[in-house]
Amino acid sequence: GDIYAPAERARMQGYLSAVFGASSIAGPLLGAFIVEHLNWALVFWVNLPVGLATMVMLWLFLDERLERRRHRVDYLGAGLLMLGVGALMLVVIQVESLSATAIQVFLAIAAVALGALAVQEMRTPEPIIPFHHWRIPVIAVGNFGCFILGAVMMCNAAYLPTYIQGAMGRSPTIAGLALGASSVAWMFGTIASGRLMVRTSYRATGVIGGLVAIGGSAVFLALEPARGPFLAYLGAAILGLGLGFCNTTFVVAVQTTASWQERGAVVSANMFMRIIGQSLGAGLFGAILLYRLARQVPQAGDQINRLLEPALRQSLGSVRIAQLSEAIGNAMHDVY
């Protein structure tokens, strides 16, 4: 947003997302290799050198225009945001293990904290979440769109590997290839959307992306273990294409609508909504999955985890493997 003029932003955002897409192909495959042949914890440690290299490159090569002035950091708003969203996430993710009283307490904490946040953000001169921007239709729709985008991403990123490994009995590498298909399509979607936005409008590009994403989600409903992983690859690719269209459109639309002084806050709020969507989506879909599994295979306990681990899967026996695989397949259909 600082480096390129508005007419160039859509194209450059497409290129940046293409780099993201290429990295997302290598990432799941490398992660699958690490989990299968090394140690699963390494998939987190690898972020440290990568993050450090990124910080050094930004420090050395990003030349930005600065207007130095005194700022008033919204520490109270940040604290209320963390408290409110954290309490809400805890309920969504741990609903199966929390008592009714604990759920009510955490929901009350979330309501009070988020209500206080709304008041705080209207009073502070530099709010961490500038709610007044939500009165601008482009920003409001872009934020809501990113929220939905984040939730739908979890159907693919978090739960498609569960289906491929659990219901189909395939390896983590095969599951990684499905995520790679989504990432490749995401890359093409971002490039195409960047060019289409210049020729048409944000609305047309976003609608096309949304319809394509719905089509990809519909393909997931046709998944059957006997059909093999091809449909999983196809659904992931179509979904990735649609989400690539949407993501670029929302970011560029929001970025262009805001003034230079407020662009950082507006874009970060847009990204934050996507993260909240991912968290709520993962929690909601996980609750559906666990509920259905509990109904079909009571007291499965750690057997589900053993089913997903190639080295431990055969220790369950063929009859139990068939029962658990069918249960995961049925539960995932409810998720999709």
C-alpha positions in Angstrom: 0.0 0.0 0.0 2.9 2.4 0.7 5.1 1.4 -2.3 2.5 1.0 -5.1 -0.1 3.3 -6.5 -3.8 2.1 -6.3 -3.9 0.9 -9.9 -0.8 -1.3 -9.3 -1.8 -2.7 -5.9 -4.2 -5.4 -7.2 -1.5 -6.8 -9.6 1.3 -6.7 -7.0 -1.0 -8.2 -4.3 -1.5 -11.0 -6.8 2.2 -11.5 -7.2 2.7 -11.5 -3.4 -0.1 -14.0 -3.0 1.5 -16.2 -5.7 4.7 -16.3 -3.7 2.5 -17.3 -0.7 0.9 -20.0 -2.8 4.3 -21.4 -4.0 5.5 -21.5 -0.4 2.2 -23.2 0.7 3.0 -26.0 -1.7 6.4 -26.6 -0.2 5.2 -26.1 3.3 2.6 -28.9 3.7 4.9 -31.3 1.8 7.8 -30.5 4.0 5.6 -30.6 7.1 4.3 -34.0 6.1 7.8 -35.3 5.6 8.9 -34.0 9.0 5.9 -35.5 10.8 6.3 -38.8 9.0 10.0 -39.3 9.2 11.4 -37.0 11.9 9.5 -35.4 14.8 6.2 -33.5 14.7 7.5 -30.7 17.0 10.0 -29.6 14.4 7.2 -28.2 12.3 6.9 -25.4 14.9 10.7 -24.9 15.5 11.3 -24.3 11.8 9.4 -21.1 12.1 12.2 -19.5 14.2 14.9 -19.3 11.6 12.4 -18.5 8.8 10.9 -15.7 10.9 14.3 -14.3 11.8 15.4 -14.2 8.1 12.1 -12.4 7.3 12.7 -9.7 9.9 16.3 -9.2 8.7 15.1 -8.8 5.1 12.4 -6.3 6.0 14.9 -4.3 8.1 17.4 -4.1 5.2 15.3 -3.7 2.1 11.9 -2.1 3.0 12.2 1.6 2.3 9.2 3.4 3.7 8.1 6.9 4.3 7.8 7.8 7.9 6.0 10.7 9.7 7.4 10.6 13.2 5.0 11.8 15.9 4.1 10.9 19.4 1.5 8.1 19.7 -0.8 6.9 22.4 -0.8 3.1 22.4 -4.2 1.6 23.2 -2.9 -0.8 25.9 -6.4 -1.1 27.5 -8.0 -1.9 24.2 -5.5 -4.5 23.5 -6.0 -6.1 26.9 -9.8 -6.1 26.5 -9.6 -7.5 23.1 -7.3 -10.3 24.2 -9.6 -11.1 27.2 -12.8 -11.0 25.3 -11.7 -13.0 22.3 -9.7 -15.4 24.4 -12.7 -16.2 26.6 -14.9 -16.7 23.6 -12.3 -18.9 21.8 -12.0 -21.0 25.0 -15.7 -21.8 25.0 -15.8 -22.6 21.3 -12.7 -24.9 21.4 -13.2 -26.5 24.8 -17.0 -26.7 24.8 -17.0 -30.5 25.1 -14.9 -30.5 28.3 -16.3 -27.4 30.1 -19.1 -27.5 32.6 -22.3 -25.5 32.0 -21.3 -23.1 34.7 -17.8 -22.6 33.2 -19.3 -21.9 29.8 -21.7 -19.3 31.3 -18.8 -17.6 33.2 -16.5 -17.4 30.1 -19.3 -16.2 27.9 -20.1 -13.5 30.5 -16.4 -12.5 30.6 -16.3 -12.3 26.8 -19.5 -10.2 26.7 -18.3 -7.7 29.3 -14.8 -7.4 27.9 -16.0 -6.9 24.3 -18.6 -4.4 25.4 -16.0 -2.5 27.3 -13.8 -2.7 24.3 -16.4 -1.0 22.1 -16.7 1.8 24.6 -12.9 2.2 24.9 -12.4 2.3 21.1 -14.9 5.1 20.8 -13.0 7.2 23.4 -9.3 6.6 22.7 -7.6 8.8 20.1 -5.7 5.8 18.5 -7.9 2.7 18.8 -6.4 -0.7 18.2 -9.6 -1.6 16.3 -11.1 1.6 14.7 -14.8 0.6 14.8 -15.8 3.8 13.0 -14.4 2.3 9.8 -17.2 -0.4 10.0 -19.6 2.3 8.9 -17.9 2.3 5.5 -19.6 -0.4 3.4 -16.5 -1.6 1.5 -14.6 -2.1 4.8 -17.5 -3.7 6.6 -18.2 -6.2 3.8 -14.4 -6.9 3.3 -14.0 -7.7 7.0 -17.1 -9.9 7.1 -15.9 -11.6 3.9 -12.5 -12.3 5.5 -14.2 -13.7 8.6 -16.1 -16.2 6.4 -13.0 -16.9 4.3 -11.1 -17.8 7.4 -13.8 -20.2 8.6 -14.1 -22.0 5.3 -10.3 -22.3 5.0 -10.4 -24.6 8.1 -12.6 -27.1 6.2 -9.6 -27.6 3.9 -6.5 -26.8 6.0 -7.5 -28.5 9.3 -10.0 -31.2 8.4 -9.2 -32.5 4.9 -6.1 -34.2 6.2 -8.2 -35.8 9.0 -10.5 -37.3 6.3 -7.7 -38.4 4.1 -5.7 -40.1 6.9 -8.6 -41.2 9.0 -11.4 -42.2 6.6 -9.2 -43.1 3.6 -6.2 -44.5 5.5 -3.7 -42.6 3.4 -0.4 -41.2 4.6 0.4 -37.7 5.8 2.2 -37.1 2.5 -1.0 -37.8 0.5 -2.8 -35.4 2.8 -0.1 -32.8 2.2 -0.6 -33.1 -1.5 -4.2 -32.2 -1.1 -3.2 -29.0 0.7 -0.7 -28.4 -2.0 -3.4 -28.6 -4.6 -5.3 -25.9 -2.7 -2.2 -23.7 -2.5 -1.5 -24.0 -6.3 -5.0 -23.0 -7.1 -4.9 -20.2 -4.5 -1.8 -18.8 -6.3 -3.6 -18.8 -9.7 -6.7 -17.3 -8.1 -4.8 -14.4 -6.6 -3.0 -13.6 -9.9 -6.3 -13.8 -11.9 -8.2 -11.7 -9.4 -5.5 -9.0 -9.4 -5.9 -8.6 -13.2 -9.7 -8.9 -13.1 -10.1 -6.2 -10.4 -8.4 -3.7 -12.7 -10.8 -4.5 -15.6 -14.0 -4.9 -13.6 -14.7 -4.2 -9.9 -14.1 -5.4 -6.4 -17.7 -6.6 -6.3 -17.6 -8.7 -9.5 -14.2 -10.3 -8.5 -15.4 -11.1 -5.0 -18.7 -12.6 -6.2 -16.8 -14.9 -8.7 -14.5 -16.0 -5.9 -17.4 -16.7 -3.5 -19.3 -18.8 -6.1 -16.1 -20.8 -6.9 -15.4 -21.4 -3.2 -19.0 -22.7 -2.7 -18.4 -25.1 -5.6 -15.3 -26.4 -4.0 -17.1 -27.0 -0.7 -19.8 -28.9 -2.6 -17.2 -31.3 -4.0 -16.2 -32.2 -0.5 -19.8 -33.6 0.1 -19.1 -36.2 -2.6 -16.0 -37.6 -0.8 -16.0 -41.3 -0.3 -13.1 -43.4 0.8 -13.6 -45.9 -2.1 -13.2 -43.1 -4.6 -9.6 -42.4 -3.6 -8.1 -39.0 -3.0 -8.8 -37.5 -6.4 -12.0 -35.8 -5.4 -10.2 -34.4 -2.3 -7.6 -32.9 -4.6 -10.3 -31.5 -6.9 -12.4 -30.0 -4.1 -9.3 -28.5 -2.5 -8.1 -27.0 -5.8 -11.5 -25.4 -6.5 -11.9 -24.1 -3.0 -8.3 -22.7 -3.1 -9.1 -20.9 -6.4 -12.1 -19.2 -4.9 -10.5 -18.3 -1.7 -7.5 -16.8 -3.6 -9.9 -14.6 -5.6 -11.7 -13.5 -2.4 -8.6 -12.9 -0.2 -6.9 -10.6 -2.7 -10.1 -8.7 -3.4 -10.9 -8.0 0.2 -7.4 -6.9 1.1 -7.0 -4.6 -1.8 -10.5 -3.1 -1.4 -10.0 -2.4 2.2 -6.5 -1.1 1.7 -7.5 1.3 -1.0 -10.6 2.6 0.9 -8.6 3.7 3.9 -6.4 6.8 4.2 -2.6 6.5 4.5 -2.7 7.3 8.2 -5.3 4.6 8.9 -4.3 2.0 6.4 -2.3 -0.1 8.8 -5.1 -0.3 11.4 -7.7 -1.1 8.7 -5.7 -3.8 7.0 -4.6 -5.4 10.3 -8.3 -5.4 11.5 -9.2 -7.1 8.2 -6.5 -9.8 8.8 -7.6 -10.1 12.4 -11.2 -11.0 11.2 -9.8 -13.7 9.1 -7.9 -15.2 12.1 -11.0 -15.0 14.2 -12.9 -16.8 11.4 -10.2 -19.5 11.4 -10.4 -19.9 15.1 -14.2 -20.0 15.3 -14.4 -22.3 12.2 -11.8 -24.7 13.7 -13.7 -24.7 17.0 -17.2 -25.1 15.5 -16.1 -27.8 13.0 -14.1 -29.6 15.7 -17.1 -29.6 18.0 -19.3 -31.1 15.2 -16.6 -33.7 14.5 -16.2 -34.7 18.2 -20.0 -34.8 18.8 -20.6 -37.1 15.9 -17.6 -39.4 16.8 -18.9 -39.6 20.4 -22.3 -40.7 19.1 -21.0 -43.3 16.7 -17.9 -44.7 18.6 -18.3 -44.0 22.3 -15.2 -44.4 24.4 -13.0 -44.3 21.3 -10.5 -42.3 23.4 -7.0 -42.3 22.1 -7.9 -44.7 19.3 -8.7 -41.9 16.9 -5.2 -40.5 17.4 -3.7 -43.9 16.8 -5.8 -44.3 13.7 -4.3 -41.1 12.2 -0.8 -42.2 13.1 0.5 -44.5 10.3 2.9 -46.4 12.6 0.2 -47.1 15.2 -2.8 -47.6 12.9 -2.4 -51.4 12.3 -2.3 -52.1 16.1 -6.0 -51.4 16.3 -7.1 -54.4 14.3 -8.9 -54.5 11.0 -12.4 -54.5 12.5 -11.8 -51.5 14.7 -10.0 -49.6 11.9 -13.1 -50.1 9.7 -15.4 -48.8 12.5 -13.3 -45.8 13.2 -12.7 -44.9 9.6 -16.5 -45.1 8.8 -17.2 -42.9 11.9 -14.7 -40.3 10.8 -16.1 -40.3 7.2 -19.6 -39.8 8.5 -18.6 -37.1 10.9 -16.6 -35.2 8.3 -19.6 -35.2 6.0 -21.5 -33.3 8.7 -18.7 -30.8 8.9 -18.7 -30.2 5.2 
